[in-house]
Amino acid sequence: MPPLASTQSQSAPASSRKYWTTAGLLYLSYFVLGFSLFAQAQFKPALADQWGTNTEGVASAIAWMMVGRLLAYPFAGPIADRVSRRVGAVIGACLLAVSFVGIVYVGGAALGTVMCVVAGLGNGFLDPAVYPALSEIFPKKAHIANLFLKFAILVAQFLLPLLMKWTGGADRDGGFRVIYLGFTVLVVVTVVGLFFAPFPPNDSKGKADGRKLARVRIDSTMIMLMVLGATTITTFTLWGNTNQELGKSYHMADPAITQSWYAAGAMVAVLVSTGLLTRVRATQIIIFYPLISAVTLLAVFFVHQAWIVPVAGFIIGWTAAGGVLQLVASTANSLFPQARGLMTSLVMIASAVGGFGFQQAAAGWVKSAPGNVLLLNAAVTLVGVVLAVFVDRSEKARTDASTD
């Protein structure tokens, strides 16, 4: 397989067309994943009644999804590399299906927490299988292909509030079971399709057998990519946890509108970045998008005006939540093609640990001093910018070498 070249805009080779159905099923799996990442938080009142707890208990259970991801990644990467992408994707999708049924039928907070862990496990198995598979289906446009995974997630998160409105809201007497079971049917269809859909040759397995995979050397670029996984997810998670309190402290009439602008910015980002990736390297976007995010966070800190919060929400949605983490994972795949599943796992492990750690560090400030969260977020984001400059040099050297 030819090396990835993010600066090229050629069409995928004709031989890849037989895998387009497979790609569609992989995107469908991430559409379902988008629902999984968002639904429990939206249905807190219904799940609190179902599990016999309160909304804080549901929120605590949701946090355990991160634990599920961390438990899955050490196994999911090697399975995707050494066994097959298909097996990893099918396991992940099956775990999501189990979690959906369990979430709406279990009768206690402990079992509800277990189901959230299972949902996290599903996420953890999907990531190391789907990112490399799309890179192998669209080798000339791997970064763009992986970026659209974020778009699939965003579409699910955009549609969920509409489905809630049509089925009666977030309470137990609403249609939350209908929605969960509907997505269960969708993920079962995805699993069946993945069983029969053709997958391209496993590039990692072809380039490195088990013995060579075990000797993948940890170098500075690998470490920097892992740290970038932590910094890029921190930018938008800290903003998401703080923007409502900022809106209130800046006397916004409707702080909730910031979330709508944030989502709009993220969706626009995917479309704009798709065009940019035909002209620039993915690593250049990983430099400049977070730099814009950091400047925006500092602007919000210094400009105490209500209007700046929704504007910043749109910009942060664009430059932080609109697929930068996906581009980091895709870059890791391109720089380490002999261990794509492993690299995706490492980046996502770092993102999970970093996102959780910085959220805990900032937790005491969210309500009492949201401005301090802005400064912490800007500092973390700027660290990512510096590291991205060095990763860009490695990517440029690889691209130059491939054209010699």
GIRATA-V163456 format. One record per pair of residues at least 24 apart in sequence whose C-alpha atoms are under 6 Angstrom apart, sorted by the first residue. I is the first residue (numbers start at 1). J is the second residue. If there is no record, write none. Layout:
# GIRATA-V163456
i = <I;I>
j = <J;J>
This chain:
# GIRATA-V163456
i = <4;4;4;6;7;7;7;7;8;9;12;12;16;22;25;30;30;31;31;31;34;34;35;43;45;46;46;46;50;51;51;51;52;61;62;64;65;65;65;66;68;68;68;69;69;69;70;72;72;73;73;76;77;77;77;77;78;80;80;81;81;81;82;85;88;88;89;89;90;92;92;92;95;96;97;100;128;128;128;132;143;144;147;147;150;204;204;207;208;226;226;228;229;229;229;230;230;230;231;231;231;232;233;233;234;235;236;236;242;250;250;251;252;258;258;261;261;262;262;262;265;265;265;266;266;266;266;269;269;270;283;287;287;289;293;294;294;297;297;301>
j = <139;140;334;281;278;279;280;281;278;278;138;140;137;197;190;152;153;152;153;156;153;156;156;170;171;170;171;172;107;107;108;109;108;113;116;117;116;117;120;120;117;120;121;120;121;124;349;121;124;124;345;125;128;341;342;345;342;129;341;204;205;341;205;129;125;129;126;129;191;122;125;126;122;122;184;180;341;344;345;340;330;274;323;326;323;338;339;338;338;347;350;384;347;350;351;350;351;354;380;381;384;325;351;355;355;377;320;321;366;305;306;306;306;310;313;313;314;313;314;317;314;317;318;317;318;321;322;318;322;322;392;385;388;319;319;378;381;374;378;371>
